Amino acid sequence: MIAFDLPPVREAHEPPEARGLARDAVRLMVSGTDTGSITHHAFTGLPDLLRPGDVLVVNDSATLPAAVPLDRLAVHFSTEREDGSWLVELRSRTRGTTTPYAGGRPGEWLPLPGGATLRLLERETSRLWRATLDRDVPAYLQEHGMPIRYSYVGQDWPLSDYQTVFGVRPGSAEMPSAGRPFSHELVTALVGRGIVVAPITLHTGVASPEKDEPPYPERFAVPAPTARLVNQAGGRVIAVGTTVVRALETAADHTGEVHAAEGWTSHIVTPATGVRAVDGLITGLHEPRSSHLLMLSAIAGEDLLARSYEEALREGYLWHEFGDLHMIMPYQFRIK
């Protein structure tokens, strides 16, 4: 895995709109997997970088206001389990942000705003609890929750700043952020150029920015029309976000053919597993030691990825969900 230091000046501390930019006015670095080239563009230039017949696969999961602040704690709701319980993370509230909280015990009851009660059942991982709320969680979050944010974002922003134009199925604890820079106008331009846009759904859980844990099982769905469009693509299949790669690779067989599928995925893409269904990826810039870098290495190769990140740091790109974008793709069409 590549290693680098991320200075705070390279972190996006607020949405582009707060910096005086349009949603789609961020930067885009393009790394060519078949040429080894690294070039720099405006994100609005994406239609000119793609070709008729290319397929962009997007995540249509919408973001929940998944953080519930208490006096000294915050509860981050992550993932609904099949039995109706939820995975939650408890975090200490300090100086306007949150840090991991190691306390809690099985059977403990936590009073939440609005008279709700959260019961801790058992630890699922070292930082996540399986818990139950005494009422419907999505409805409760709409009334009492707020978007999850971490220390590099200096203030709260409205839920609309954490939604993508593709998000129509609420369920993600954190925004599928690779889709954020797309505007309605840009999507129209892509479709007008003959680029196909197809959805999957993967509801993201809470990240582990302090511990860099691998992702845990997440709920996903690859509909039959999307599987068909991917399999019949005349151009390249480019995933918009690591969540899309995870869903498509879960639904792909050993030949790379994608099948309609839904349920839970524990699939982790690494250089050892490789990729079978996708040719390229549009994604944000990921933190040092993030498990996502293994997926990027599987697509780009470690050498090209390391050179790309060196270039992004040198050129002043911004990291995290409100930052700039990185597209990794071959310049040549797929060979069927």
GUTI-927432 format. One record per atom (N, C-alpha, C): x, y, z; residue in one letter. Coordinates in steps of 0.001 Angstrom, whole numbers, plus 500000, padded with zeros to 6 digits. Layout:
# residues N
XYZa...
This chain:
# residues 336
500848498804500000m500000500000500000m500880501242500000m500501502261499235i501306503466499179i501225504210500512i502290504928500840a502344505698502082a502652507151501747a501994508062502432f502247509483502223f501714510235503425f502161511466503579d501668512342504631d500669513319504026d499539513512504707l498498514419504221l498471515652505111l499008516776504635p498972517987505458p497561518548505546p497202519186506658p495843519728506816p495438520691505707p496388521388505108v496046522342504046v495496521636502815v495720520349502696r495221519583501546r493867518928501835r493286519188502995e491973518654503342e490897519678502989e489803519222502387a488670520103502096a487864520270503375a487822521478503898h487190521728505187h485727522134505071h485226522340503847e483845522745503643e483452522399502211e482139522414501897p481705522118500530p482271523133499538p482425522752498267p482900523704497257p482055524977497198p480743524839497421e479864526004497363e480261527048498401e480766526588499551a481216527524500585a482535528177500207a483227527610499223r484466528200498717r484210529053497481r482918529286497171g482575530112496026g482546529379494708g482486528042494748l482486527231493537l481138526550493352l480824526202492120a479668525357491857a479983523932492295a478959523142492481r479117521744492898r480065520989491967r479961521250490668d480762520500489697d482053521214489306d482433522272490036a483610523063489671a484855522636490436a484911521366490827v486115520834491463v487080520370490382v488221519866490800r489249519427489849r489186517915489658r489730517466488548l489738516045488207l491116515663487688l491753514750488374m493006514159487905m492697512838487218m493295512601486056v493042511378485298v494333510593485168v494291509336485597s495436508429485495s495105507335484493s495905507220483460g495663506235482412g496341504926482718g495565503875482911t496142502584483294t496892501923482156t496557502274480895d497244501669479768d498352502549479204d498403503810479604t499432504726479114t500383505183480205t499947505093481460g500754505592482560g500757507098482681g499912507773481904s499889509234481920s499038509750483069s499349510967483524i498581511653484559i498294513059484055i497014513394483929t496637514701483404t495645515365484354t495444516667484169h494637517456485086h493556518215484320h492347518227484894h491194518768484185h490231519405485190h489295520174484660a488113520563485426a487134519406485391a486408519188486487f485448518083486499f484366518275485441f484037519518485122t483039519783484081t483498519305482711t484792519002482565g485287518470481298g485123516974481162g484454516318482128l484302514862482083l483670514353480782l482620514987480240p482048514452478993p483065514340477864p484016515246477799d485012515199476733d486079514144476984d486177513645478208l487147512600478526l486582511202478306l485258511119478215l484598509839477968l484128509771476525l483650508613476130r483271508390474738r481901507735474667r481177507940473557p479910507226473387p480124505726473559p479243505111474303g479370503684474592g479944503385475955g480641504352476552d481104504154477932d479897504067478866d480042503301479934v478979503141480921v479494503642482274v478812504646482817l479083505111484169l478085504439485102l478572503729486090v477692503088487068v477757503902488359v476591504336488841v476521505251489980v475763504588491131v475980505109492321n475296504621493514n474107505533493796n472891504964493819d471705505795494032d471256505829495491d472148505416496412s471831505512497840s471890506969498284s470904507382499068a470876508734499632a471352508700501083a471860509829501543t472478509928502856t471454510205503946t471552509458505031l470722509700506214l471378510743507119l470595511509507875p471174512336508940p471486511426510125p472590510690510037a472816509505510862a473470509783512205a473822511039512498a474455511367513778a473440511996514721a473354511475515927v472466512033516949v473327512532518096v473418513853518302p474250514389519383p473550514322520730p474284513904521741l473840513954523134l474693515010523849l474665515042525169d475453516042525891d476947515810525709d477384514597526012r478816514296525938r479156513230524907r478157512628524348l478348511583523350l477606511933522072l477966511243521009a477172511240519791a476984509782519385a475809509473518869v475526508139518351v475479508239516830v476344507469516156h476342507399514704h475651506097514287h474477506215513682f473752505044513194f474360504618511863f474685503337511760s475414502864510587s474564502015509649s474183500844510101t473639499842509191t472513499075509878t471370498973509199e470271498177509729e470515496704509440e470355495862510461r470510494425510294r469164493799509965r469198492549509520e467976491883509083e466993491676510219e467469491623511468d466566491418512602d465988492726513134d466262493839512460g465741495130512890g466658495907513806g467737495266514291s468720496009515081s469591496843514144s470366497742514747w471252498605513969w472664498511514520w473645498645513639l475009498871514080l475171500357514348l475729500683515494v475939502081515861v477361502241516391v477884503447516247e479165503794516848e478926504884517886e479514504725519060l479463505749520094l480740506578520015l480570507911520022r481718508801519930r481604509909520974r482735510286521547s482773511388522516s482718512714521768s481949513645522309r481886514992521738r482882515886522463r483850516382521703t484871517252522285t485192518367521317t485150519589521790r485550520768521021r484905520809519644r483609520558519592g482874520704518353g482996519564517378g483746518512517730t483836517353516854t483722516091517711t484009514939517152t483855513691517896t485103512840517765t485312511979518765t486401511014518773t485838509681519250t486477508561518929p485951507259519356p485778507172520865p484692506525521286y484377506344522700y484471504855523018y485297504513523980a485561503101524282a484595502526525297a483717503354525867g482824502874526912g481618502129526367g480637501957527248g479448501186526915g479562499755527392g478388499147527663r478381497748528088r477083497095527612r477102495803527355p475894495125526902p474743495320527879p473571495625527337g472392495846528152g472198497281528591g473176498147528345e473064499544528764e472004500267527934e471263501152528600w470252501968527930w470747503411527856w470627504029526690l471032505421526518l469810506259526163l469510507301526951p468402508187526580p468820509102525434p467987509192524411l468245510013523242l467248511155523173l467538512203522396p466594513311522265p465221512837521813p464183513588522197g462819513250521810g462218512125522614g462856511755523729g462320510691524568g462618509287524080g463483509137523089a463821507805522572a464851507130523476a464917505804523386t465867505029524170t466604504043523270t467924504064523365l468779503144522614l469326502103523578l469174500834523238r469695499755524073r470865499092523365r472017499040524024l473189498367523493l473049496864523734l473188496064522689l473025494617522815l474366493911522979l475247494073521995e476573493442522067e477490494122521072e478785493986521303r479745494556520362r479790493721519083r479738494417517952e479890493755516660e481354493760516235e482034494900516444t483469495036516202t484038495803517396t485318496133517320s485933496864518432s485331498243518624s484675498808517599r484104500148517747r482604500212517497r482003499159516970l480587499166516615l479775498281517548l478613498782517939w477660498039518753w476460497632517918w475903496471518226r474565496148517745r473589496662518790r472594497418518350a471711498114519287a470312498184518713a469339498474519578t467957498673519134t467453500010519656t466633500666518838l465961501897519230l464482501578519415l463835502256520339d462438501934520645d461452502591519687d461927502910518483r461054503467517437r461737503327516090r461011503681515030d461547503534513678d462763504442513495d463897503863513134v465146504627513090v465163505676511987v464856505347510710p464919506398509683p464017507592509989p462801507338510480a461905508442510817a462471509256511979a463055508567512952y463644509267514090y464807510151513636y465656509619512760l466811510392512296l466379511628511515l465318511520510735q464853512682509989q464466513825510925q464021513486512131e463594514517513076e464723514979513996e465614514059514381h466592514398515420h468046514251514968h468285513720513773g469654513471513345g470255514619512554g471537514498512302m472273515449511486m473343514663510738m473907515217509666p474931514466508935p476170514193509786p476742513036509588i478005512714510239i479099513607509672i479920514157510556r481104514886510096r482266514587511035r483468514734510480y484677514459511251y485482515739511435y486608515640512120s487314516829512612s487816517741511511s488057517198510304y488580518060509241y487515518986508668y486254518758508952v485171519669508558v484838520509509789v485030521819509677g485029522661510852g483674523045511400g482592522833510656q481274523193511149q480235522283510523q479018522336511067d477927521532510520d477411522149509230d477035521290508294w476428521717507033w475115520973506858w474173521535506127p472861520890506000p472943519569505247p471931518738505455l471904517421504821l471999517516503308l471445518571502717s471493518718501260s472922518763500732s473866519232501552d475261519265501129d475884517873501131d475202516907501725y475700515536501782y474902514589500878y474160515149499941q473412514335498987q474018514459497594q473865513411496795t474262513451495390t473006513558494532t473199513935493273v472041514030492370v471461512653492070v472202511594492364f471731510238492086f470971509631493265f471055510236494443g470540509615495661g469024509642495752g468402508495495570v466940508379495645v466496507310496640v467444506549497212r467107505467498140r467834505704499465r467180506358500435p467856506661501693p468364505396502385p469585505492502927g470119504334503627g471593504420503973g472319505401503423s473751505496503691s474019506331504935s474894505814505796a475296506581506967a476185507750506573a476967507572505516e477829508629505014e477669508726503501e477837509910502975m477578510166501565m478462509317500646m477879508689499619p478695508091498552p479332509231497751p480468509726498240s480929511070497893s481478511210496485s481828510123495813a482321510262494445a481253510834493518a479982510661493878g478908511196493059g478576512644493351g479160513227494401r478764514574494783r479026515634493716r480152515620492994p480403516701492043p479500516692490804p478752515627490592f477875515593489423f476697516544489639f476454517387488673s475282518257488670s474286517724487643s473053518203487719h472058517789486723h472510518185485326h473116519359485196e473579519812483882e474686518915483338e475583518480484226l476671517619483775l476153516249483367l475199515706484114v474616514417483747v473920514522482390v473212515614482167t472562515825480875t473594515852479754t474728516517479974a475776516581478961a476373515202478693a476539514404479728l477066513052479553l476128512198478713l474853512226479072v473873511421478338v473781511903476891v473838513223476690g473781513772475338g474957513353474484g476047512993475100r477230512538474363r477187511042474087r476156510374474564g476040508942474323g476646508081475403g476879508660476567i477419507907477695i476257507389478526i476283506133478853v475201505488479579v475430505667481088v474375506016481815v474438506132483271v473491505090483860v474029504189484678a473244503077485226a473441503012486730a472376502714487501p472491502724488966p472672501346489590p473386501345490702i473319500262491694i472969500928493019i472722500124494041t472511500662495385t473475499974496338t474227500758497090l474990500210498206l474921501231499328l474334500820500450h474185501708501593h475467501654502434h476157502775502498t477443502812503182t477269502819504693t478199502205505382g478245502276506828g479128503421507281g479363503514508579v480219504583509094v481679504232508844v482446505251508501a483862505069508231a484631504886509538a485909504560509393s486776504436510574s488011505296510340s487857506634510341p488999507490509990p490162507385510959p489910507004512205e491005506916513171e491725505567513121e491023504503512690k491602503163512782k491881502523511435k491349503082510346d491569502531509008d491205501048508939d490018500725509444e489555499345509410e489077498972508016e489136497700507648p488516497281506392p487002497420506477p486329497576505337p484869497707505381p484213496432505889p483096496592506562y482340495451507061y481140495239506134y480344494172506322p479262493880505380p478282495039505225p477910495315503969e476982496389503644e475906495856502703e474722496458502793r473603496016501969r473724496618500570r473469495803499541f473625496273498168f472567495649497268f472412496233496088a471548495665495052a472077496090493688a472246495117492812v472578495366491412v471375494924490590v470588495867490044p469389495471489300p469737494844487958p468804494047487440a469037493345486180a469347494292485026a468646495433484864p468984496332483746p470420496842483815p470918497129485014t472297497593485136t473273496479484795t472995495272485272a473861494134484929a473924493956483415a472788494083482769r472748493923481309r473549495015480603r473409496260481055l474148497365480431l475657497199480612l476078496725481769v477502496495482000v478014495387481097v477276494313481010n477724493172480205n477744493489478721n476858494377478283q476758494700476857q477469496006476495q478258496541477419a478906497834477190a479764497805475929a479574498809475096g480420498941473920g481703499679474215g481749500359475347g482945501084475752g483435500586477092g483964501505477863r484523501148479163r483451501225480252r483580500385481240v482697500424482412v483448501135483522v482933502291483925i483613503120484917i482708503285486134i483181502843487265a482431502942488516a482601504331489102a481499504915489560v481554506195490255v481545505885491756v482739505691492296g482879505426493715g483299504001494031g484012503862495131t484443502539495571t483259501660495952t482135502269496372t480950501469496691t480438500748495457t480516501401494306v480047500781493064v480954499620492678v482263499805492829v483180498696492548v482828497501493427v482612497752494693r482318496655495630r481050495921495220r480013496659494823a478759496024494438a478918495223493147a479535495825492128l479669495135490838l480571493912490950l481657494038491684e482555492891491806e481919491765492621e481038492121493550t480289491105494288t479352490347493351t478754491070492405a477763490484491507a478374489828490276a479697489923490110a480361489367488929a480798487924489181a480674487092488150d481194485731488264d482665485716487855d483255484520487779h484697484431487541h485089484885486146h484129484971485225t484414485456483874t484270486965483756t483751487603484787g483518489038484731g482100489412484347g481254488432484054e479863488751483745e479123489102485036e478368490203484970v477643490691486139v476224490158486111v475736489694487249h474392489164487379h473594490040488348h472299490103488146a471445490782489119a471648490124490481a471790490952491506a472073490411492835a471670491430493884a471339490938495073e471087491829496197e471307491057497486e471536491810498540g471786491193499841g472894491932500559g473833491164501126w474943491735501880w476250491370501201w477164492314501150t478472492014500574t479566492222501601t480449491239501672s481665491338502478s482896491397501588s482669491531500274h483769491471499316h484700492664499481h485995492406499548i487005493450499633i487923493311498426i488030494370497628v488860494345496427v490286494710496796v491217493856496424t492641494068496688t493414493708495421t494687494038495360p495468493582494206p495455492074494039p495298491342495123a495262489878495028a493970489384494381a492834490021494714t491569489598494110t491404490169492711t491928491373492471g491769492023491178g490332492464490939g490083492995489746v488739493398489345v488376492661488058v487088492335487931r486620491570486783r485576492328485969r484798493179486636a483647493801485970a483891495239485566a484800495934486237v484992497360485959v486327497579485264v486339498611484423d487569499019483738d488211500216484406d487401501053485045g487930502275485631g487086502741486796g487529503819487414l486924504289488654l487064505796488761l485971506465489142i486010507859489570i485833507860491079i486761508470491781t486732508415493240t487369509665493809t487173509870495106g487868510948495781g489299510553496070g489996511413496785l491362511132497206l491311510609498635l491935509472498851h491765508737500102h492939508953501053h492634508813502349e493602509070503398e494736508046503370e495907508432503922p496989507445504065p496513506221504848p496926505063504415r496627503780505065r495166503351504936r494360504104504192s492967503707503993s492908502388503235s491958501532503631s491787500261502922s491352500476501485s490758501646501187h490364501922499802h491566501963498868h492736502290499395l493918502351498538l494270500980497963l493903499905498660l494112498567498103l493262498373496856l492003498846496906m491141498751495728m491708499569494573m492167500784494873l492718501630493821l493964500995493210l494773500345494055s495958499655493542s495574498500492629s494456497826492941a493999496721492100a493624497201490707a493155498444490594i492725498984489308i493864499700488595i494628500501489335a495656501334488715a497029500684488703a497294499774489631g498655499319489867g499316500250490876g500172499689491710e500728500478492804e501628501606492309e502391501384491241d503303502417490758d502542503637490254d501533503424489392l500756504542488867l500002505245489980l499468504492490931l498732505113492030l499663505974492877l500858505481493176a501803506260493970a502198507538493241a502461507446491939r502812508649491178r501641509625491130r500418509108491031s499230509962490980s499064510739492280s499259510069493416y499097510750494697y500218511767494933y501413511447494495e502484512444494560e502119513674493742e501558513445492573e501147514542491699e500008515335492319e499042514654492924a497916515356493545a498387516256494679a499331515778495482l499870516603496551l500640517791495999l501424517555494972r502224518626494369r501343519686493714r500222519253493112e499340520166492385e498263520793493266e498252520484494548g497335521147495466g495903520650495430g495707519361495114y494355518804495148y493857518728496592y492523518692496736l491908518621498054l491308517241498296l491463516757499520w491027515413499913w489623515437500545w489075514258500778h487836513999501519h486587514286500680h485421514196501347e484145514172500620e483805515476499909e484401516576500324f484140517859499672f485306518285498785f486189517356498476g487401517686497739g487319517393496255g488485517166495668d488613516945494239d488495515458493906d488498515148492619l488234513786492141l489420513223491368l489458511915491322h490511511173490635h489836510109489765h490120510124488470m489596509087487573m490750508203487121m490579506910487325i491547505896486910i490888505092485806i491464505084484610m490801504373483506m491785504080482382m491479503066481572p492243502865480349p491727503813479271p492606504267478417y492167505139477327y491553504348476183y491853503064476103q491324502241475028q489988501646475417q489160501351474400f487893500676474631f488127499254475127f487061498699475696r487127497299476105r487218496421474858r487879495296474999i487941494301473921i487023493159474321i485929492983473565k484946491936473913k485408490577473435k
